[in-house]
Amino acid sequence: MSEITFTRLKRNCKKDMSDKKKLRLAILGDCATQHLATAIRGYGVEEELWFEVFDADYNQIDAQLLDPQSEFFQFDPQFALIYMCSEKLYHSFYETEDKAGFADAVYQKIRSYWELINSHGAVNIIQFTFVEADDRIFGNYAAKTQASFLYQVKKLNYLLMNGAQEVKNAFLMDLNYITAQYGREKVYDDKLYYIAKMPLSTGILPEVAKQVTDIVKAVSGRIIKCVVTDLDNTLWGGVIGDDGLEGIQIGELGLGHAFEEFQMWLKGLKSRGIILAVCSKNNEDTAKEPFLKHPEMVLRMDDFSMFVANWEDKASNIRYIQETLNIGMDSIVFLDDNAFERNQVKSMIPDITVPELPEDPAMYLSYLKGLNLFETASWSEADKDRTKQYQSEIKRTEQRRQYQNYDEYLQSLGMVAVAKPFDPFQYPRIAQLTQRSNQFNLRTVRYTEAEIEKLAEDDHFLTLYFMLKDQFGDHGLISVAILEKQDEETLFMHNWLMSCRVLKRGMEEFIINKVMETARENGYKRVIGEYIQTPKNAMVKDIYGKLGFREAGGGLFVADVDTFVQNKTFIKTEE
């Protein structure tokens, strides 16, 4: 549980956050939500987020959503949080005659709420799940009969999970998980509910606020992309250089099962798309030996995008990893059992996340799970290939060293690109790219899958996604350009973003060439681009000028279709 207290969060609400970007969050509940609203605002301060919160009056969900002129819609939220508590749900269940159909009826009501919200524009919905409470009327038989409250709540949560897959801008905050993790006696305050209709205890509010904030961060593009891990006493027990291959603890030996489970968890993160890298003070051959020869190791060499083992300081090695992978330092987590190494890295690299691992390795996994460092707003099957993509990138870097002429190097790659309008198969990956890309992102607009689908079907927009491959492998979907029809002659670059993995390969030139071709084919005379500065996208502030656009003031750039000169690129279009 978070060490941050509700008292601290209340104090945070008094701090000036006007220098931060404002996020509008509306809270709707069938119970009193004042304390919850305070906790979320206060936790936002902890994460340097300025939440402007509209907290609707008690039990006003229907009143707010059925009235198009309500305070909720006037507020025009970016995020809408719906908290329907299990206590009120039980009252409804107790009064209904059709208990077997209860979950379906409640689910349809919630879906109608989502539809009402979506009918008024692009809003990210955060729906609390229901705590799977049991009134013990049936005892253990409750899990077997549709007539029990427990059965219906479990079914309702299942319906919500399926529904959130269909409604792409709906995200579930799993209150049931929090209750299972910390126990009902810590999560709920029965007396507070009976007196003030506030079910959640003030002690659990910081944790609930953290989970909500984690979802907002993920949707807004603040996500962890990489785990850099130490080896000795982190991935296995003991010191490989001293104990030898047979002496390290993994699998059956000593605390080996704890390290085995830890490695399994990291492998699961890798399958989800998190990059794994090693940073160890060790001889490289010695450090690699367990991954190559130990039969009980879960992780193997091909699970890591980078493997750095030497006797340099770890901060320098982490910077090398970060620069090679070309990701932000604030998207990296560093895991090390040694407090000295952790403190050194934190002091030298303030932006990196360095968890304070427990002294007992058996507690590593439960501790890290509790931090919820890897919240995400989307996932696609393509994420499984991310490690291979980074491994291929390192091979490209090695080949580049063989050429003194950069153009010759680019030609040697044999690059082929695909440019297509958005299609349903790519919606998840497109949305994910908008949420992950920070550096090469001209306007830094984030989109959910639902918003991508709307753009693709909107006649006011032309959409393009780009894929790239070469002799070393397939980069996958690496760029998105969204063109808005301003008038009969003008297209506006509503957004253009690209993965930094393919920077300076000629892909920028290829994309702009294709954008101008698209404009010409559709009868437009000019294309307008815009650069909106953020703390992370300074690298692209001059990109339009370099690619043939002229500056028009106010961050705008213009290119005329008839006079535009195609940029040089060695990338061919896949037929």
Stockholm file with secondary structure:
# STOCKHOLM 1.0

chainA/1-575         MSEITFTRLKRNCKKDMSDKKKLRLAILGDCATQHLATAIRGYGVEEELWFEVFDADYNQIDAQLLDPQSEFFQFDPQFALIYMCSEKLYHSFYETEDKAGFADAVYQKIRSYWELINSHGAVNIIQFTFVEADDRIFGNYAAKTQASFLYQVKKLNYLLMNGAQEVKNAFLMDLNYITAQYGREKVYDDKLYYIAKMPLSTGILPEVAKQVTDIVKAVSGRIIKCVVTDLDNTLWGGVIGDDGLEGIQIGELGLGHAFEEFQMWLKGLKSRGIILAVCSKNNEDTAKEPFLKHPEMVLRMDDFSMFVANWEDKASNIRYIQETLNIGMDSIVFLDDNAFERNQVKSMIPDITVPELPEDPAMYLSYLKGLNLFETASWSEADKDRTKQYQSEIKRTEQRRQYQNYDEYLQSLGMVAVAKPFDPFQYPRIAQLTQRSNQFNLRTVRYTEAEIEKLAEDDHFLTLYFMLKDQFGDHGLISVAILEKQDEETLFMHNWLMSCRVLKRGMEEFIINKVMETARENGYKRVIGEYIQTPKNAMVKDIYGKLGFREAGGGLFVADVDTFVQNKTFIKTEE
#=GR chainA/1-575 SS CCSCCHHHHHHHTTSCCTTSCEEEEEEEESSCCHHHHHHHHHHHHHTTCEEEEEECCTTCHHHHHHCTTSHHHHHCCSEEEEECCHHHHHHHHHHCSCGGGHHHHHHHHHHHHHHHHHTTSCCEEEEECCCCCCCCSSGGGGGTCTTSHHHHHHHHHHHHHHHHHHSTTEEEECHHHHHHHHCHHHHBCHHHHHHHSCCBCTTTHHHHHHHHHHHHHHHTTCCCCEEEECCBTTTBBSCHHHHHHHHSBCTTSTTHHHHHHHHHHHHHHHHHTCEEEEEEESCHHHHHHHHHHCTTCSCCGGGCSEEEEESSCHHHHHHHHHHHHTCCGGGEEEECSCHHHHHHHHHHCTTSBCCCCCSSGGGHHHHHHHHTTTCCSCCCGGGGGHHHHHHHHHHHHHHHTTCSSHHHHHHHTCCEEEEECCCGGGHHHHHHHHHHCCSSBSSCCCCCHHHHHHHHHCTTEEEEEEEEEETTEEEEEEEEEEEEECSSSEEEEEEEEECGGGTTTTHHHHHHHHHHHHHHHTTCCEEEEECCCCSSCGGGTTHHHHTTCEEEETTEEEEETTTCCCCCCCCEECC
#=GC SS_cons         CCSCCHHHHHHHTTSCCTTSCEEEEEEEESSCCHHHHHHHHHHHHHTTCEEEEEECCTTCHHHHHHCTTSHHHHHCCSEEEEECCHHHHHHHHHHCSCGGGHHHHHHHHHHHHHHHHHTTSCCEEEEECCCCCCCCSSGGGGGTCTTSHHHHHHHHHHHHHHHHHHSTTEEEECHHHHHHHHCHHHHBCHHHHHHHSCCBCTTTHHHHHHHHHHHHHHHTTCCCCEEEECCBTTTBBSCHHHHHHHHSBCTTSTTHHHHHHHHHHHHHHHHHTCEEEEEEESCHHHHHHHHHHCTTCSCCGGGCSEEEEESSCHHHHHHHHHHHHTCCGGGEEEECSCHHHHHHHHHHCTTSBCCCCCSSGGGHHHHHHHHTTTCCSCCCGGGGGHHHHHHHHHHHHHHHTTCSSHHHHHHHTCCEEEEECCCGGGHHHHHHHHHHCCSSBSSCCCCCHHHHHHHHHCTTEEEEEEEEEETTEEEEEEEEEEEEECSSSEEEEEEEEECGGGTTTTHHHHHHHHHHHHHHHTTCCEEEEECCCCSSCGGGTTHHHHTTCEEEETTEEEEETTTCCCCCCCCEECC
//
